[in-house]
Amino acid sequence: MTTTARRMAREAIGPWWLFIVTGVLWILLSLAILQFNVASVAAISILFGTVALVAALNEFMIAAMTRSWRWAHVALGVLFVAGAVAAFAWPGPTFVTLARVVGWFLLFKGIFDVVLSLAVRVDLWWLRLITGALEIGLAFWAVGYTGRSAVLLVLWVGFGAMMRGITEIILAFSVRSAADRVGDAAEAMVDAGERSTWPGNEPGARGATPDRPHVPMGHSAADQPRPAHPTES
């Protein structure tokens, strides 16, 4: 059962479930991209620019909602904005040039996911590590590509969006898990503080119980006054 401390910690970090929503939207977008039937490099360039721009806005949103590695999310968002501007400003590059731009996009994202998964080992960190490794693999494939296949370009953009959605969902559960650990730690501290204030735990109380009266420090039981015996007069 979710404790009060956990609920308070989750409320403090904000709507963690929002990352699940954005992750699902990214996956739906990737499925839509993979169904596109475009042969023009200019159309693919605009498609990639749109994906890069949305990814940049997503990174800025993550930086605003989380404190961990905020500077890295901002830097990655700036790089994505630069890629989007280049795609919109020059929508007619060659297939090889666009493949390399997409490859660098996947490479930066893959390196970021690998580094973050190893640096912050929260729940499902290994899944993010695998996703980052796949992104790096696709990046080297795209950068080294010298053909003129529009299908491959759309495939790389679609897979990039799909992996983005997977990492968003992983981030959602990682943020929730971190909040739960903070809540559990806070509750444990409160419990420890309450136990330290129990009567038997005060300084100088040596195991006082209802049938064993408190004996002050520096005195023994022999020093305490004894009740008068009935026969004594």
C-alpha positions in Angstrom: 0.0 0.0 0.0 1.2 3.4 -0.9 2.2 5.3 2.3 1.5 9.0 3.0 5.2 9.8 2.7 5.3 8.2 -0.8 2.3 10.2 -1.9 3.8 13.4 -0.7 7.1 12.7 -2.5 5.3 12.0 -5.7 3.3 15.2 -5.4 6.6 17.1 -4.8 8.2 15.9 -8.1 5.1 16.7 -10.1 3.1 14.7 -12.6 5.5 11.8 -13.3 2.8 10.1 -15.4 3.2 12.8 -17.9 6.3 11.1 -19.2 4.2 8.0 -19.9 1.8 10.1 -22.0 4.6 11.6 -24.0 6.2 8.2 -24.4 3.0 6.7 -25.8 2.6 9.7 -28.2 6.2 9.2 -29.4 5.6 5.6 -30.1 2.3 6.4 -32.0 4.2 9.1 -34.0 6.9 6.6 -34.9 4.3 4.1 -36.2 2.8 6.9 -38.3 6.3 7.8 -39.7 7.1 4.2 -40.6 3.9 4.2 -42.7 4.9 7.3 -44.7 5.5 6.7 -48.4 7.7 9.6 -49.4 10.5 9.5 -51.9 11.5 13.2 -51.8 14.6 14.0 -49.8 13.1 17.4 -49.1 9.9 15.9 -47.5 12.0 13.5 -45.4 14.1 16.5 -44.3 11.1 18.4 -43.1 9.8 15.3 -41.4 13.1 14.9 -39.6 13.1 18.6 -38.6 9.6 18.2 -37.1 10.8 15.2 -35.0 13.9 17.0 -33.9 12.0 20.1 -32.9 9.5 18.0 -30.8 12.4 16.2 -29.2 14.0 19.5 -28.3 10.8 20.7 -26.6 10.5 17.4 -24.8 14.1 17.8 -23.5 13.3 21.2 -22.2 10.2 19.9 -20.5 12.2 17.2 -18.8 14.8 19.7 -17.6 12.1 21.9 -16.1 10.5 18.9 -14.2 13.6 17.1 -13.0 16.8 18.2 -11.2 19.0 15.2 -12.2 21.3 16.0 -15.1 19.2 19.1 -16.0 22.2 20.8 -17.8 22.5 17.7 -20.0 18.8 17.8 -21.0 19.1 21.5 -21.9 22.3 20.9 -23.9 20.6 18.0 -25.8 17.6 20.2 -26.5 19.8 22.9 -27.9 21.4 20.4 -30.2 18.0 19.1 -31.4 16.9 22.7 -32.1 20.0 23.3 -34.2 19.2 20.1 -36.2 15.6 21.2 -36.7 16.6 24.6 -37.9 19.1 23.1 -40.3 16.5 20.7 -41.7 13.9 23.5 -42.1 16.3 26.1 -43.6 17.9 23.7 -46.1 15.1 21.1 -46.9 16.8 19.8 -50.0 20.1 18.2 -49.1 21.4 15.1 -50.7 20.5 11.7 -49.3 24.0 11.2 -47.9 23.9 14.5 -46.1 20.5 13.9 -44.6 21.6 10.4 -43.5 24.5 11.8 -41.7 22.4 14.5 -39.9 20.0 11.7 -38.8 23.0 9.6 -37.7 24.4 12.4 -35.6 20.9 12.9 -34.0 20.8 9.2 -33.1 24.4 9.3 -31.9 23.9 12.2 -29.4 20.7 10.6 -28.1 22.3 7.2 -27.8 25.4 8.4 -25.9 23.2 10.4 -23.6 21.0 7.4 -22.8 24.0 5.1 -22.2 25.8 7.6 -19.9 22.7 8.4 -17.9 21.7 4.8 -17.5 25.2 4.0 -16.0 25.4 7.1 -13.9 21.9 6.9 -12.4 21.2 3.3 -11.9 17.5 3.4 -11.0 14.8 0.9 -11.9 15.0 -0.3 -15.5 18.4 1.3 -16.0 19.5 -1.7 -18.1 16.6 -1.2 -20.5 17.7 2.3 -21.2 21.2 1.1 -21.6 20.1 -1.3 -24.3 18.0 1.4 -26.0 21.0 3.7 -26.1 23.2 1.0 -27.5 20.7 0.4 -30.3 20.6 4.1 -31.1 24.4 4.3 -31.4 24.3 1.2 -33.7 21.7 2.9 -35.9 23.8 6.1 -35.8 26.9 4.4 -37.2 24.8 2.7 -39.8 23.3 6.0 -40.9 26.5 7.9 -40.9 28.3 5.3 -43.0 25.5 5.0 -45.5 26.3 6.1 -49.0 23.2 5.0 -50.9 20.1 6.8 -52.0 17.3 4.9 -50.3 14.4 7.0 -49.1 13.0 4.0 -47.3 16.1 3.7 -45.0 15.9 7.4 -44.2 12.3 7.2 -43.1 13.1 4.0 -41.2 15.9 5.7 -39.2 13.7 8.7 -38.4 10.8 6.3 -37.3 13.1 4.1 -35.2 14.6 7.2 -33.6 11.1 8.4 -32.6 10.2 5.0 -31.3 13.3 4.7 -29.1 12.5 8.2 -27.8 9.1 6.9 -26.7 10.6 3.9 -24.9 13.1 6.1 -23.0 10.3 8.4 -22.0 8.3 5.6 -20.4 11.4 4.3 -18.7 12.0 7.8 -17.3 8.5 7.9 -15.9 8.9 4.8 -13.8 12.4 5.9 -12.8 11.1 9.2 -11.5 8.3 7.4 -9.6 10.8 4.9 -8.1 13.1 7.7 -7.0 10.2 9.5 -5.3 9.1 6.3 -3.5 12.6 5.8 -2.2 12.7 9.4 -0.8 9.3 8.8 0.8 10.4 5.5 2.4 13.6 7.2 3.7 11.6 10.1 5.2 9.1 7.7 6.9 12.0 5.6 8.3 13.5 8.8 9.8 10.2 9.7 11.4 9.8 6.2 12.8 13.4 6.3 14.2 12.7 9.7 15.8 9.5 8.4 17.5 11.3 5.4 18.9 14.0 7.6 20.3 11.4 9.5 22.4 10.0 6.4 24.1 10.3 6.5 27.9 12.8 3.6 28.0 15.1 5.4 25.5 15.8 8.7 27.3 19.4 9.4 28.4 19.9 7.9 31.9 17.0 5.6 31.8 18.5 2.1 32.1 15.8 -0.2 30.9 12.9 1.3 32.8 9.7 -0.7 32.5 6.3 -0.6 34.2 7.5 -3.2 36.8 11.1 -1.9 36.9 11.3 1.8 38.0 13.7 4.3 36.5 17.1 4.4 38.1 18.9 7.7 37.6 22.4 7.6 36.2 25.2 7.5 38.8 23.0 5.6 41.3 22.4 2.0 42.0 19.3 0.3 43.3 21.0 0.0 46.8 21.0 3.8 46.9 17.2 4.1 46.7 15.1 4.3 49.9 13.6 1.1 50.9 9.9 0.9 52.0 9.5 0.5 55.8 8.8 -3.0 57.0 5.5 -3.5 58.9 7.3 -4.8 61.9 9.6 -1.8 62.1 8.6 0.9 64.6 
